[in-house]
């Protein structure tokens, strides 16, 4: 899907460059071919080649390759070693498009919908499509590593980076992460999954000590990283800022050595978040391979540590071999850094499709939506998020878009000249009367509200800022045909929910905001997104609701909620949220029937199947969701998502969904043994279309020997 016309020419350039470099290193014409260094021989395994090139390096060259540099020309850059043919590493940020990169001046790229929107698709194919575009545009802009995806769990919904992640469930995040990474890496761009681990708040992120027990760590905060390694085969991992159980993540041997390398078999390299390195020797021993953005600890300090015998040169060799092996595996030693024009229109179309698929219809009383131009003469478009496209959140993921489509422009494009579109911002108390007047005179009022999440700062509240709540209430009172479109990076409070007939959560839709939202409101696209995160009814109605839990006391955040994160907590507390995990409406309707669960594992799996029938009048997509309830003795939350599949079903048609649950779906983390163990007893398997709408259930009995 993301094939570039220049692929053949790039391959030719790569081959020519490799031959020229080999010739230069081999010596004058007529010299023996045996003089060609082994690290240029692509027939050899990457680790063998990497070991060979490291053996040819001086200590100073090795030190140079352990860290990045920043100067007038470079912001995210690890220089190469020309005499040995070691290429530079040029790093770009993600994960909502190619963000700040090595160029001193950021260059335009396609602004994709926020990753929280991608999570709402519950669609691994969408995640691959998103990743494919990210990987291709990274190369188009002359870079070879993308810092994406961000897969930290949304433990605290007010976190300033909630928009960057895949929500509150580790299974969903893991499935999407693996697919997204496969997309990024399929054309030779190295993906870098982040932030490892427990980087779950922005407040005090540089110093906070996250106290989280071993079982909770493995069952909630690590599974998605495991999937990124084992299923996504990610090339690189970024270690995070916070301390985890008293040790900074980038020198945390338990995380980097025991979990990442020993338990999961990770063979890639670890890069620090920018400024997340705190100690030279401890970081090297733990397995931090690359310090970014400069060499405060891995530059002169590393050379001194080697001289003093605190770090052996052999240890440095190991750090470099891991990184060079990945670069060789991805063809970076043979592929010169080049730039290509971004295919603006085709990539913009991908962004639009992702925005449409990720938007969630939360409310639609009396089928007010979709709108129809046949019955409309005028639309009032009001609100502070109606005037320009909501292309994304702030911080290191900010994208300079190739173009934007504002909501007003998108709606006018859709309705044509025959329908009057009246825009009023209503952003202040003084502007609300004008917005109300516009709404009174229109057939329908579309109010666009939202938030502005950014890295480095958590939101003070889930409430909409300023006078946005008052604006919605005033417009709804003036026009009974009011639609609210929310442009947010995470959950928001909706005290006006019952006063408006229709609510669409569009997240940050990216650069095609206006066109995507218009297509959804007018039914050109049938909404199909599902919430990857619970929307609380009130600020305090969240799992981490005490100061000790968040933001922490005396520099320590205590994860005393344990496994009860997100919908797991709401279920255990029998608490009714504003909108539950997995929830999302459609312009059609679906029914679930004929759930079947194999009585015993067959071939190492428990097979689950269910019929999804479109009982409405138009084609649409729904997400079949399967949740598992453990035996009480296992001490698990009431239920957990263990399978899902997005299906498109024509009106009046039925489709059979088949899912397989492996041993992991029935396992808990045994801290004493340091391994996953299948729980013994009878499990309940439920199916439906949200965490609170699971009409079908069956039981299955398994034991620790069932899957062997």
N, C-alpha and C positions, 0 to 999 in steps of 0.2 A: 504493500500500500504506500510505503514511503520511499520507493525506489527513485533514485535520482538519475537524471539523464547523463550526468557526468561520471557515473560509477565506473564505466569501462576506461575512461581517460584517467581517472584516479588510480585504477589498478595498474595501467600502463606506466604512469609516473612512478608509482610505488616500485614496480619491478626495475625500471631504469635506475631509480635512485639507489636501490639495493645493489644493483650490479656495479654502479659507479663507486659506491662506498667500498664494496668488496675489492674492487680493482685497486683503489687507492690504498687500502690497508694491506693488500697482498704484495705491493711493491711494484717495481718496473715491469714492463711487458716482458714475458718470457720467464718470469720467476715461477717457482713451483706453486701449483694450486694448493699444496699442503700448507702454505703460509697463511691462507685465509683463516681468520679466527673462527672458532667453533660457534661463537655466539651469533654469527651471521648465517649460520646454516639452519634454515627453517625446518629442515627434516628432523632436527634433534628436538627432544622435549624442552619446553620453555625453562624448566628448572635447571636442566643441564646447561643451557645457553646462558642463563642468568648467573650461575655459579662460575662459568668461564669468564664472563666479562668482569665480574667483581674481582676475580683473581688478578686481572690485568690492571686494576685501578690502584693509584697511590692513596695513601691515607687522606691527604688533603682533598682528593677527588671524591672519596667516599663521604667525607664530612659535608662537602658541597651538596651531595645528593640526598642528604638526610632531612633537608628543610627547604622551605620556599624562600623567595626574596621579594622585596617590594622596593621599587624605585620609580623614576619618572615614566618608565615604559611598562612596568609590570605591577599587577595587583595580586594575582593568584598564579604564581609561576615557580616551577622548579627547573632551574637551568639544566641543560644537557651537558654531555662531555663530548665535544666534536671529535676529538682524536680517536675515540673509541666507538663512535657512531651511536652514542647514547642520546636519544632525543629528549627535548624538554617536555615537561608535563604542564599543560595549560588547563587550568581548572575553571569551570563555570558553575554558577549556582543554579539550583532548581528550587522547588519541584513543580512550579506552576508555569513553566516556560523557562527559557534560558535567561537567567537574571544577571546580576553583577558578575563579571567574568574577569579575565586577565587584562583586558583592555582598560586603560585609564578612563576612557569615556565609554559608558555603556552603549551598546548598539541595539537597535530594535530587533525584537523577536516576537513570535506569536504568543500573545498572552492567553494562556489556557484557563479554563475555569479552575477555581481553587480545588486542591486535592480533596477537600471534604465533599465537594460536588461529585468528583469521580467516585468516591466511596459510596455515594448515594445511588450510583448505577447498579451496585451489587453485580458487576459484570466484568469478568476477567478479560474478555475481548476488548472492552472499552479501555481497560487498564493497559493492555498491550498497545492499542492504538495511540493512546496518550504517550506512552513510553517511546514508541517508534518515532513520533514527531519530535519529542525531546532529544533523543539520541541523534537524529539526523540534523536538527538545527544546531546542536552543539558542534557538530563537525562543520556545518556550513559556516559557522562563525569562527572556525579555526581553533577549536579546543578539542581535547580528547578525554576529559573526565568531567562528569556531571554530578554535583553533590545532590543527589536525589535517589529514591524518595525519602521523605520524612515520615516515619511510621511510629512515632511515640504515641502511646495510648492517651486519649482525652480523659485523664483522671479528673482534671479540674476544668470545667467547661468555660470558665472565664480566662483561661490561659490565652495569651496573645498570639500563640501559634496554633490554636485549634484548627484554623482554616488550612494549615499546611499538612495536616495528617489525615488519617483514614478513619477517625472516629474512636469509639470506646470499646470495640470488641477485638480481641487479639486474633481470633480465627478469620474474621472478615479482613482485617488489616493484613494478615499474613498471605491470604489468597491473592489479594489485590497487589500487594508488594511484589510477590514473586512474578506475577504477570507483567507488572509495570517494569520491573528490572529486565525481564526477557525482552521487552520492547526496546528499552534504552540500549541494551547491549547487542542487539541483533545486527547492527551495522558497524560494530567496532568501537563504540563509545563505552568507556568504563563507567558503570553506575557506582554511586557511593551511598549506601543506605545509612540513615542517620536518625536520631543521635543516640548512640549506644552508651548507656541505657538509663532508663528512669528519668529522662529529661522532660518532666511533665508540668513545669511552671516556668514562667519568665521572671517573676519576682525573685530576686536573690539567686538567680540561676548560676551565677559565677561561683557562689560559695556554699549554697544550701547543701546540707547533708541529708540525703534521703534515707531514712531508716525503713527498710522493707524486708520482711522475713523471706527466707529462701523459697518457700513454697509459693508465696504470692509472686515473687520475682519470676519464677519459672512458669507459672500458670497464666499470669496476666501481662507482664511487661517484657518478656523475652520470646514468646512463641512466634511473633511476627518477624522478629530478627532471625530466628531459626529457619523460618520458611524462606526468608530472603537468601539465606546461605545455602540451604539444602535444595530448595526448589527453584529459586531464582538464580543460583550460582553467581551471586553478586561478586564483582571484582574487588570492591573496597568497602570498608566500614569506617564511618566517622565516630570517634569516641567523643563523649559529651562533656559539658561543663561541670555538672554537679558532682558532689561526692555521693557514692553509694555505699552505705554502711561504713562510713568513716574513711573511705579512700577515694580520691579523685578518680574519675572514670578512666582518664588517659594513663594512669599508672596503677590501675586496679587489676592485679594479677588474677583474681578470681574471675572477673569478667572476661579479660582478654586472653588469658591462658587456659584456665580451667573450662570455662563455658565455650568461648568462641572457637578456640583451636582444638581442645581435647574432646569436649562433648560433641561439638558439631562438625569437626573436621574442616574448619575454614582454612583455605590455602591462599587467600588473598592478602591484601595489606591493610593496615590500620592507619588512618590519618587523623590528626587531632582537629577538633573544632578550632576556630581561630582564637588563639590565646588560651587554649584549654590545657596546655602543658605546664607542669609545675615543678618537675624535678628531672634532671638528666638521667642519672643512673636508674632510678626507680621506674621511669617510663621505658627505658630500653629493656630492662629486665622483664617488665610486664608484657612487652611486645608492641609498643608504639613504633611504627615503622617510619612515619613521616610527620614532622612538625610543621604546622602552618600557622600564620602566613610567613613567618620569618624564623630565624634560627637562634632565638634567645637561649634555648637549652640544648639544641642539637647542632649548634655552630661551634664557636670557640670553646664554649663550656664542655661540649662533647670531646673535643680534642684534648682538653685538659684532663677530662675524666679517663681517657684512654692512657694518657701519659702517667697518670697517678695510679693506674691499675684498677680503677673503679668499674670501668667498662672495657671488656676485651675487644680487640679488633675483630675477632671471630664472631662476637655478638653483633657488631655492626654489619658484618658480612651477611648475617642471617636476615637482618632488617632489609637490606638492599636486595638480596636475592628474592625475597617475597614480592617486592614491588616490581622489580625488573621482569620477573617471571610472568606477572599479570600483564605488564605492558607488552611483552613478547607474545603472549597468548592472544592478545587483542590486535596484534599486527602493528603496534605503534613504532617498533624499530624499523619496519619496512615502509611505513606509510608517512610521507611528509605532511606537515601541517599546511593545509591549503584552505582557502575560503571559497564559498560558492553563494550565489544569490539564493535567499530563502524563497521558496515558491509561495508567495504571500497569499494568493487567493485560495489555492488548494489546502494549505495549512490552516487558513482562516476558516474554511469549511469544516475541517476536522474539529476545530475549537467550538464552532457553533453546534455541531452534532453532539459533542460531549456535554455542552451546557444544556441542551434540550433534554438529554437522557438523564442528567443528574438533578434536574429541578424536581421538587417534591410538592405535589398538591396536597395541602394540609386540610383544607376545608372547601366545600362546594355545595352549600345549601340550595335546595330547589334548582339544582343544575344551572346555576347562573352562568357558569363557564361550560363550554367555550362561547365566546362572543361571536356575533355574526354581523357582517357588514350589511346584510339585508335588512336588519332592523335598527341599525345605528345611523344617526346623523351627526352626532358629536360625542367626543370623549374628552373628559378633563383628566389630564395627566399631572399629578401633583406630588410634591415631596422632595426632600433634599437629595434623593438618590435617583431622580428621574431625569435630571439635566445632562448627566454624562455617564458613560459606561463605568461600571464597577469592575475594573480589570483585575483586581487582586488586592491582597493585603500588603503591609509594609515590611521593611527590613530587607534581609538578604535575598528574599524570594521575589522582590519587586521586579516586574518585567516592563521594559519600555516597549509598548505594543507597536506592531507594524502599522496598524490603523485601529480606529475604534468606531463603533456604531452606538450612538446614544439611545436610551429608551424612547425618547420622543421621536427621534429620527426613525427608529425601527418600527414604531407603531404607525407613523405617517406613511412609511414605505408600504406597510401591510394593508392599510385601509384605503390608500389612494386619495385622490383629490376630492372624492365625493363625500368624505367624512371629515368634519372639522376637528382638529386636535388642538386643544387649548392647554398650554403649559403654565403652571404656577408653582414655584419652588416650595412655598410654605415652610421655610426653614427656620423662621423666627416667629415669635408671638405676633409681631406686627404684620407678618405676611400671611398668617392663617386666615384672616377675613377674606383676602383675595382668593385664596385657594377654595374656601367655602363657597364663595360666589361663583367661581368657575364650576364647581361640582353641582351646584343647584341648577345651572343652566345646561348641563350635559345629560345625555342619555345614560352614561355610565361614568363613574369616577374610578380611576386607577391611582392608588396611593403607593408610592415607592419609598420605603423606609429601610434603614439598615444600620450597620456599624462599620468601624474602620479598625480592624485588628492589625497589630504589628508586632514583630519580633522585639523582645526586650521589655515589653510592658504588658501586664495583664489588665484586663478590663476591671474597673471598680465594681461593676454590677452587670448582670445580664439584661438589665432594663435598657431600652433604647435611650440614647442621649438626647439632650435638649428638649424640644417641645414635640417630638415625633408622636408620642402617645396621644397628646392633646390634638394633634393634627388629624390622626386617624379617627378619633372619636367625633371631632367636629365635622369632618367630611362625611362620615357614616350617618350622622344625624341629618345632614343636608341632602343626602342622596342614598336611598335604600339599595341602589345598585352599585355598591362600592366593592372594588377588588383591591386587596392589599398584596403587594409584591415585596417580599423581604429580601434584601441584599445583605446577607450577613456571613461571617466566617464561622459561626457556631450558633448555639441556641440563643434565643432572645425571649424575653418575657412578653406576653401579649394580653394585657389587662382588657383589651377591647375585642378579644376573640369572638365573643358571642354577639357582638354588635355589627359584625360584617359577614356577608354570606360566603365570601370566597377569600382564601389565603393561599398564595403560592410562595414557597421558599425557593428562591433562585440562587442562593449563596452568592459568591462573587463569580458572575458568569463568564468573565474574560472579555476579550475585545469585541466579540460578537453579541454582547449583552442585548442591545436593542432588537436585533433580528430574532435571537433565540426566544426572548420573553414574548415578543409579539406572536411568534409561531405557536407558542404554548397557549397564550390567552385566546387565540382565535381558532384553536383546534387543528391547525396544520400538523401539529405534533401532539400526540396523546401523552400526557404526563405519566411517567412510570417510575420516578425516583422513590427511594425508600430511605428513611432517616437512619444514618449510621451512628447517631448519637441521640440520647434521650433529651427532650426539651422539658426542663423542670417547670413547675408551676410558680415557683418562688425562688429567690436567690439562695435562701437557706435550705432549700429542699434538694440537697445534693449529698452524695456519699461523704466527701471531705468537707464537713460543715463546722468543724471546730478549728480554732487558731493553731492547735497542736498539729492538726492534719495539714492545714493550709492557711496562711503561707508558711507556717512553722514558728516555733518559739526558740529563741536563742540560737538561731541558725540551723535548727533541725526540723525537718518535716517528717512526721511520724505517720506511716501508712497503716494506722490502726484499723482501717476498714477492711484490710486484708483482701480477700477475694471478691468482696462485695463492691464492685466497681460498675458504674453505669447501670444498665437495666438489671444486672444481678442484685444491686442494692435495692432498687425500687421493688423488685419482686420479693426480696426477703423482708422488706419493711411493709409490704402490702400497701405501698404508697402509689397514688394515682398521679402520674406526671401530666404535664400539659399535652404532650404528644409522645408516644412510646417509641422505643428503638424498633426499627424495621417497618415503621408505619409510612404509608403513602397512598393517596387515592388515585383514581383514573377517571376518564370520561366514559369508561365502560365498567362492567362489574365482573367479578370472577367468583367461582365456587370451587371448593376442594372436596374431593371424594376418593374413596377406594384406596386408602392408605394401606400399604403392605410393608411389613418388616420381616426379614428372614429370621426364623426362630433361633438359628445358631449362625455364627460366622462361617461363611463359605469362601474358601480361597483367601482367608485373612481379612474378610470384610463382612460387615452387616449391610445387606442391601436394603435400601428404602426406596419405595416408589409411590407416587401419588398422581391422581388425575387433576389437572387444572382446566376448568371449563369457562369459556367466555360467555357469560349469560346476558351480556348487553347487546348494544346495537352497532358497535363499531370495533374494529381491530384494536388491540392494545397489548401492552407487555405487563407482566406481573413477575414478582420474585417469589418463588416457592422457597419457604424457609423451614428448616428442620432443627428442632431444639431437643436436647437430651437432658433428662432429669436423672441424677445418680441415686443409688440407694442411700438412705439417710446416714448410714454408718460411714460413708465416704467423706462427709463433712464439706460437701460442695454447695455452691449457690443453688437456688431452686431450679434453674434451667440455664442452658448454655447453647448458643448457636454452634451447630456442628456441620451444617451443610446448607447450601443455597444454590438456586439456579434461576436465572432470568429467562423467561420464555415469552415469545410473542405468539398470541393466539387470535385467530380471526373470529369475528362475531358468530356465536352459535357453535363454535368448534371446541374440541377437547384435545388436550395434549398430555401425554404421560411423561412425568418427570422421574428420572432414575438417578439416584444418588448412592454413593458408597461411603460408609463410615468405617474407618480403619480402627486399629486398636487404640490409637491416640484419643479418639472420640470418647472412649470409655475409661480413660486413665487419669490418675492423679500423680502429682510429683511427690516422690518419696525422698525427703531430704536426707534421711538416715542412710539410704542406699545410694543417693545421688542418681536416681533414675526414675523413669516413668513406669508406673505399675497399674495394670488393669484392675479396676475395682471389682469386687466379688459381689454378685447379687443381681437383682432385677431392676432394669432401667426402663424408663418410660420415654418413648420417642413420639414427639408431637410435630404436627405439620400445619402450616397455614401461611398467612401473608404478613404477619408482624409478631413481635414478641408477646403481644396481648391478644392476638386473634389466631389461636391455634385450635381449631375445632376438632381435629382428628388426633387420635393417640393410639399407640400399640405398645406392648411391652416386649422386652427381650432379656433373657437371662444369660449372663456371661460370667467367666471366671478368669483368673490370671493365666490359665492354660488354654483358653478358648482360641487364641489367635496364633497358636504355635502349630 
